[in-house]
Amino acid sequence: MSGKVTCDMAMSLDGFVAGPHQSLDEPFGEGVDGRLHRWMFEEPEAHAAVIESITDAGAFIMGRNMFGPGRGAWDLGWTGWWGEEPPYHAPVFVLTHHPREPLTMKGGTTFTFVTDGVAAAMERARAAAGDRPVAVAGGAHTVNQCLAAGLIDELRLHVAPVLLGQGERLLAGAGNLDLEPVGRPTGTALVTHLTYRLPRR
């Protein structure tokens, strides 16, 4: 029996998880400047359980845009935003149109680059995770694909009280979904944590 598929996303009140024009200098896009994630760095003790749960998975799926700023052919010198020891400590399956050999990092993280779509990435992640959860780490396009395909069991939103106005919008094209609230909202002045259960399609 495979574990559930979870997804944690920090987002603005108007539904964006990144601003426009993401780049090496501004990985979350123009005008964001850490505003969606202040709670993680300014109040870590208040949100310790939430922060721990984000990386509590047996495998992860992410889009290429989350792994790095490049497009087209790979810059093989790029090994992710996280330094020599990424926070995942588990297999990570990166969606891409450009093949690349697996990349093994310190701490138990191996990035495997998947060119045959999100369903194939999910199948490989489930096999790697065993009975532990699979986490869809982002970005917005990858999460939206998984939601539209009915692949996510639990969506955990961390809503910051900011408006971005433009950028990468979560839930776009995700379909007509009924979400079941799990527990009560929690948080502080910097963030509201919301958890929803989704029907598996």
Kinemage of the C-alpha trace (Angstrom):
@kinemage 1
@onewidth
@group {chain A} dominant
@subgroup {mainchain}
@vectorlist {calphas} color= white
{ca met a 1} P 0.000 0.000 0.000
{ca ser a 2} L 1.561 3.271 -1.099
{ca gly a 3} L 1.495 6.376 1.067
{ca lys a 4} L -0.570 9.456 0.379
{ca val a 5} L 0.505 12.232 -1.965
{ca thr a 6} L 0.864 15.619 -0.278
{ca cys a 7} L 1.620 19.114 -1.501
{ca asp a 8} L 2.725 22.163 0.505
{ca met a 9} L 2.665 25.579 -1.181
{ca ala a 10} L 3.275 29.059 0.191
{ca met a 11} L 1.040 31.501 -1.663
{ca ser a 12} L -0.295 35.031 -1.671
{ca leu a 13} L -3.892 35.922 -0.880
{ca asp a 14} L -4.530 36.392 -4.605
{ca gly a 15} L -3.286 32.925 -5.434
{ca phe a 16} L 0.289 33.366 -6.649
{ca val a 17} L 3.226 31.218 -5.519
{ca ala a 18} L 5.861 33.235 -7.393
{ca gly a 19} L 6.096 36.588 -9.092
{ca pro a 20} L 6.835 37.215 -12.775
{ca his a 21} L 10.246 36.835 -14.446
{ca gln a 22} L 11.854 34.262 -12.164
{ca ser a 23} L 15.624 34.265 -12.583
{ca leu a 24} L 18.906 33.349 -10.925
{ca asp a 25} L 18.920 36.668 -9.076
{ca glu a 26} L 15.215 36.508 -8.172
{ca pro a 27} L 14.227 32.833 -7.923
{ca phe a 28} L 10.720 33.632 -6.657
{ca gly a 29} L 10.172 36.340 -9.266
{ca glu a 30} L 10.135 40.103 -9.283
{ca gly a 31} L 8.538 41.820 -6.311
{ca val a 32} L 8.409 38.772 -4.026
{ca asp a 33} L 11.656 39.189 -2.070
{ca gly a 34} L 10.842 36.537 0.529
{ca arg a 35} L 7.381 37.911 1.335
{ca leu a 36} L 5.669 34.514 0.951
{ca his a 37} L 8.131 32.721 3.226
{ca arg a 38} L 8.844 35.219 6.025
{ca trp a 39} L 7.087 32.947 8.504
{ca met a 40} L 9.633 30.180 7.903
{ca phe a 41} L 12.616 32.386 8.736
{ca glu a 42} L 11.241 34.945 11.182
{ca glu a 43} L 9.033 32.584 13.231
{ca pro a 44} L 10.531 29.099 12.799
{ca glu a 45} L 9.709 27.950 16.314
{ca ala a 46} L 6.037 28.897 15.937
{ca his a 47} L 5.766 26.829 12.748
{ca ala a 48} L 8.242 24.035 13.556
{ca ala a 49} L 5.764 21.196 13.016
{ca val a 50} L 4.585 22.622 9.690
{ca ile a 51} L 8.146 23.175 8.452
{ca glu a 52} L 9.130 19.636 9.423
{ca ser a 53} L 6.119 18.144 7.633
{ca ile a 54} L 7.061 19.820 4.332
{ca thr a 55} L 10.096 17.566 3.866
{ca asp a 56} L 8.652 14.501 5.630
{ca ala a 57} L 8.286 12.275 2.563
{ca gly a 58} L 9.820 9.209 0.996
{ca ala a 59} L 10.115 10.854 -2.431
{ca phe a 60} L 9.455 14.220 -4.083
{ca ile a 61} L 8.318 15.553 -7.455
{ca met a 62} L 9.194 19.012 -8.741
{ca gly a 63} L 9.238 20.908 -12.006
{ca arg a 64} L 12.399 22.046 -13.713
{ca asn a 65} L 11.605 25.647 -12.843
{ca met a 66} L 11.816 24.762 -9.155
{ca phe a 67} L 15.110 22.932 -9.596
{ca gly a 68} L 16.816 25.836 -11.358
{ca pro a 69} L 16.472 28.968 -13.493
{ca gly a 70} L 17.683 27.496 -16.798
{ca arg a 71} L 15.695 26.559 -19.882
{ca gly a 72} L 16.686 24.467 -22.851
{ca ala a 73} L 19.832 22.351 -22.686
{ca trp a 74} L 21.209 21.711 -19.210
{ca asp a 75} L 24.055 23.604 -17.618
{ca leu a 76} L 25.600 20.529 -16.001
{ca gly a 77} L 27.337 22.698 -13.433
{ca trp a 78} L 23.946 23.606 -11.946
{ca thr a 79} L 22.994 21.280 -9.082
{ca gly a 80} L 19.989 23.113 -7.590
{ca trp a 81} L 19.369 26.078 -5.305
{ca trp a 82} L 20.205 24.266 -2.072
{ca gly a 83} L 23.978 23.765 -2.025
{ca glu a 84} L 25.750 20.449 -1.546
{ca glu a 85} L 23.144 19.027 0.866
{ca pro a 86} L 19.546 19.727 -0.239
{ca pro a 87} L 16.798 19.510 2.407
{ca tyr a 88} L 14.991 16.536 0.846
{ca his a 89} L 17.144 13.554 1.959
{ca ala a 90} L 15.180 11.299 -0.410
{ca pro a 91} L 14.764 10.688 -4.160
{ca val a 92} L 13.546 13.749 -6.087
{ca phe a 93} L 12.013 13.371 -9.548
{ca val a 94} L 12.396 16.510 -11.689
{ca leu a 95} L 10.064 17.026 -14.664
{ca thr a 96} L 11.921 18.215 -17.753
{ca his a 97} L 11.953 17.997 -21.537
{ca his a 98} L 15.737 17.617 -21.585
{ca pro a 99} L 17.415 14.360 -20.505
{ca arg a 100} L 20.094 14.440 -17.839
{ca glu a 101} L 21.863 11.760 -15.840
{ca pro a 102} L 20.786 11.369 -12.173
{ca leu a 103} L 22.523 13.719 -9.738
{ca thr a 104} L 23.469 12.397 -6.293
{ca met a 105} L 23.984 14.953 -3.526
{ca lys a 106} L 24.997 14.785 0.126
{ca gly a 107} L 22.448 13.772 2.739
{ca gly a 108} L 20.636 11.147 0.691
{ca thr a 109} L 19.126 13.336 -2.030
{ca thr a 110} L 19.255 12.046 -5.609
{ca phe a 111} L 17.724 14.116 -8.399
{ca thr a 112} L 16.351 11.988 -11.249
{ca phe a 113} L 15.262 13.827 -14.390
{ca val a 114} L 12.015 12.542 -15.910
{ca thr a 115} L 11.174 13.340 -19.541
{ca asp a 116} L 7.972 11.331 -20.016
{ca gly a 117} L 5.503 13.373 -17.986
{ca val a 118} L 3.968 13.792 -14.565
{ca ala a 119} L 2.210 10.410 -14.457
{ca ala a 120} L 5.516 8.623 -15.075
{ca ala a 121} L 7.216 10.760 -12.429
{ca met a 122} L 4.480 9.895 -9.938
{ca glu a 123} L 4.799 6.180 -10.660
{ca arg a 124} L 8.542 6.321 -10.057
{ca ala a 125} L 8.132 8.435 -6.921
{ca arg a 126} L 5.575 6.013 -5.465
{ca ala a 127} L 7.885 3.087 -6.103
{ca ala a 128} L 10.779 4.917 -4.431
{ca ala a 129} L 8.715 6.058 -1.433
{ca gly a 130} L 7.176 2.675 -0.612
{ca asp a 131} L 4.606 3.210 2.151
{ca arg a 132} L 5.865 6.728 2.933
{ca pro a 133} L 4.237 9.860 1.465
{ca val a 134} L 5.151 11.355 -1.881
{ca ala a 135} L 5.386 15.164 -1.793
{ca val a 136} L 4.742 17.377 -4.808
{ca ala a 137} L 7.152 20.207 -4.082
{ca gly a 138} L 6.216 22.638 -6.859
{ca gly a 139} L 6.205 24.892 -8.712
{ca ala a 140} L 2.738 26.055 -9.676
{ca his a 141} L 2.614 24.408 -13.114
{ca thr a 142} L 3.633 21.026 -11.717
{ca val a 143} L 1.135 21.230 -8.847
{ca asn a 144} L -1.645 22.291 -11.207
{ca gln a 145} L -0.891 19.330 -13.487
{ca cys a 146} L -1.055 16.948 -10.537
{ca leu a 147} L -4.318 18.453 -9.288
{ca ala a 148} L -5.896 18.243 -12.740
{ca ala a 149} L -4.848 14.592 -12.992
{ca gly a 150} L -6.242 13.763 -9.538
{ca leu a 151} L -2.851 12.754 -8.165
{ca ile a 152} L -2.797 14.769 -4.913
{ca asp a 153} L -4.503 13.490 -1.753
{ca glu a 154} L -3.754 16.379 0.611
{ca leu a 155} L -3.152 20.025 -0.297
{ca arg a 156} L -1.556 22.183 2.405
{ca leu a 157} L -1.604 25.900 1.674
{ca his a 158} L 0.430 28.455 3.619
{ca val a 159} L -1.212 31.773 2.810
{ca ala a 160} L 0.751 34.963 3.409
{ca pro a 161} L -1.199 38.231 3.824
{ca val a 162} L 0.259 39.829 0.693
{ca leu a 163} L -1.007 40.548 -2.816
{ca leu a 164} L 1.333 39.952 -5.751
{ca gly a 165} L -1.037 40.842 -8.589
{ca gln a 166} L 0.792 38.728 -11.172
{ca gly a 167} L 3.120 35.782 -11.541
{ca glu a 168} L 2.727 32.005 -11.250
{ca arg a 169} L -0.835 31.264 -10.150
{ca leu a 170} L -1.711 28.164 -8.174
{ca leu a 171} L -4.914 26.217 -9.009
{ca ala a 172} L -5.125 27.537 -12.589
{ca gly a 173} L -6.521 24.789 -14.781
{ca ala a 174} L -6.826 22.403 -11.845
{ca gly a 175} L -10.453 21.668 -12.687
{ca asn a 176} L -13.742 21.653 -10.791
{ca leu a 177} L -12.750 20.195 -7.429
{ca asp a 178} L -14.421 19.698 -4.069
{ca leu a 179} L -11.911 20.087 -1.256
{ca glu a 180} L -12.593 18.800 2.242
{ca pro a 181} L -11.099 20.936 5.031
{ca val a 182} L -8.913 18.988 7.459
{ca gly a 183} L -8.770 20.424 10.962
{ca arg a 184} L -8.936 24.138 11.690
{ca pro a 185} L -6.811 26.893 10.160
{ca thr a 186} L -3.749 27.755 12.214
{ca gly a 187} L -1.069 30.402 11.953
{ca thr a 188} L 0.196 33.814 12.972
{ca ala a 189} L 0.094 37.326 11.578
{ca leu a 190} L 2.560 36.230 8.866
{ca val a 191} L 0.733 33.146 7.562
{ca thr a 192} L -2.435 31.061 7.718
{ca his a 193} L -2.043 27.290 7.319
{ca leu a 194} L -4.924 25.525 5.562
{ca thr a 195} L -5.177 21.796 4.860
{ca tyr a 196} L -7.566 20.165 2.394
{ca arg a 197} L -8.239 16.548 1.452
{ca leu a 198} L -8.931 15.856 -2.219
{ca pro a 199} L -10.794 12.907 -3.734
{ca arg a 200} L -8.512 10.578 -5.706
{ca arg a 201} L -9.744 10.414 -9.319
